[in-house]
Amino acid sequence: MARLRVMLVEDHELVGQGLKAMLGERYDIVALVRDGREVLDAVRLHNPDIILLDLSLPGRTGVDLLPDIRALNDKVRILIVTMHADPVLAGAVTVLRPVLTTALVAAVGFVPMAFSSRAGAEVQRPLATVVIGGIISSTLLALAVLPVLLRLLVARGPTQETGR
């Protein structure tokens, strides 16, 4: 039976070499990539069966790479690894900047409408208030509530009935 082809994506030299030595006996290690900007080229070149993908990489994060890897190879199995003690917190921190930037830009764009006193302001102010409130609440949901729910689900573990 053919051995599975594994691509390691890890920016720490020692960890990458350790994974390579540990997994090399059972799997064909086709690449050890250290930079997020090089991952997609390596996926095209090596066509791995499994990717061990670090969450924090220079260039692009592991979370950022997921949809692009899936677009290239929808059959590859991806395991996200991290050296962070709390992977839920690490994931939340990884997405913190783009979520806050998106929310801030959108909210700032509606501020002039919220304080408008020109013609049509009676329609613009309530609309802007609802949109800004929705942006703030969805950002809080994405950054605070969802990580807590994920932590609770992860802590709960698999169920007896489904095994999942």
C-alpha positions in Angstrom: 0.0 0.0 0.0 1.3 3.5 -0.9 2.4 5.7 1.9 0.5 9.0 2.5 2.2 12.1 1.2 2.4 14.7 4.0 3.3 18.4 3.6 4.5 20.2 6.8 3.9 23.9 7.1 5.8 25.1 10.1 7.9 28.3 10.5 9.9 27.2 13.5 12.9 25.2 12.4 13.2 23.0 15.4 9.5 22.0 15.4 9.5 21.4 11.6 12.5 19.2 11.8 11.1 17.3 14.8 7.8 16.7 13.0 9.7 15.6 9.9 11.8 13.1 11.9 8.8 11.8 13.9 6.4 11.4 10.9 9.1 10.4 8.3 9.0 6.8 9.3 5.3 6.3 8.5 4.7 8.9 5.9 6.4 10.4 2.8 7.2 14.0 3.8 7.0 15.8 0.5 7.8 19.3 1.7 8.6 21.4 4.8 7.4 24.9 4.1 8.2 27.8 6.4 6.5 30.8 4.9 2.8 31.3 4.3 3.5 32.9 0.9 5.1 29.6 -0.4 2.3 27.2 0.7 0.1 27.3 -2.4 3.0 26.8 -4.8 4.1 23.8 -2.7 0.5 22.3 -2.7 0.5 22.6 -6.5 3.9 21.1 -6.9 3.6 18.2 -4.4 -0.1 17.4 -4.3 -0.1 16.1 -0.7 -2.7 13.8 0.9 -2.3 15.5 4.3 -1.1 19.0 5.3 0.0 19.8 8.8 -0.7 23.6 8.8 0.7 26.0 11.4 -1.8 28.6 12.5 0.8 31.4 12.8 3.0 31.8 9.8 5.0 34.7 8.3 3.3 36.1 5.1 -0.1 34.5 5.5 -1.8 32.8 8.4 -3.0 29.2 8.4 -6.6 30.3 8.6 -6.1 32.7 5.7 -4.6 29.8 3.6 -7.5 27.3 4.1 -9.9 28.4 1.4 -7.1 28.8 -1.2 -5.7 25.3 -0.4 -9.3 23.9 -0.7 -9.6 25.6 -4.1 -6.5 23.8 -5.3 -7.2 20.4 -3.7 -10.6 19.7 -2.1 -9.5 16.2 -1.1 -6.5 17.1 1.0 -6.9 16.5 4.7 -5.7 19.6 6.7 -4.7 19.5 10.3 -4.1 22.9 11.9 -1.4 22.9 14.5 -0.2 25.6 16.9 2.3 26.0 19.7 -0.1 28.3 21.5 -1.4 26.8 24.8 -4.9 27.8 24.0 -5.8 27.2 20.3 -9.2 28.9 20.6 -7.5 32.1 21.8 -4.8 31.8 19.1 -7.6 31.5 16.5 -9.4 34.5 17.9 -6.2 36.6 17.9 -5.4 35.5 14.3 -8.7 36.9 13.0 -8.9 39.9 15.4 -7.2 42.4 13.1 -9.2 41.8 9.9 -12.5 41.6 11.8 -11.9 44.8 13.6 -10.6 46.6 10.5 -13.6 45.6 8.5 -16.0 46.7 11.3 -14.3 50.0 11.9 -14.2 51.0 8.2 -17.9 50.1 7.8 -18.9 51.9 11.0 -16.9 55.0 10.2 -18.5 55.2 6.8 -22.0 55.4 8.4 -21.1 58.0 11.0 -21.8 61.1 8.8 -25.3 59.6 8.1 -25.9 59.2 11.9 -25.3 62.9 12.5 -26.8 64.3 9.3 -29.2 67.2 9.6 -29.8 67.8 5.9 -32.7 66.8 3.7 -33.5 63.1 4.2 -31.8 62.9 7.6 -35.0 61.6 9.2 -34.4 58.4 7.1 -30.6 58.4 7.2 -30.2 58.6 11.0 -32.2 55.6 12.0 -30.7 53.5 9.1 -27.2 54.5 10.1 -27.9 53.8 13.8 -29.2 50.3 12.9 -26.3 49.5 10.6 -23.6 50.7 13.1 -25.4 48.8 15.9 -25.4 45.7 13.8 -21.7 46.0 12.9 -20.8 46.5 16.6 -22.9 43.5 17.8 -21.7 41.2 15.0 -18.1 42.1 15.8 -18.7 41.4 19.5 -20.3 38.1 18.5 -17.4 37.0 16.3 -14.7 38.0 18.8 -16.3 37.2 22.2 -19.3 35.0 22.0 -18.2 32.5 19.3 -14.8 31.7 20.9 -16.5 31.0 24.2 -19.1 28.7 22.6 -16.3 26.9 20.7 -14.4 26.5 24.0 -17.4 25.0 25.6 -18.0 22.6 22.7 -14.4 21.5 22.6 -14.3 21.0 26.4 -17.5 18.9 26.2 -15.8 16.4 23.9 -17.4 13.7 21.8 -20.8 12.4 22.6 -21.6 8.8 23.4 -24.2 8.4 20.7 -22.4 9.9 17.7 -18.7 9.5 18.7 -18.2 13.0 17.3 
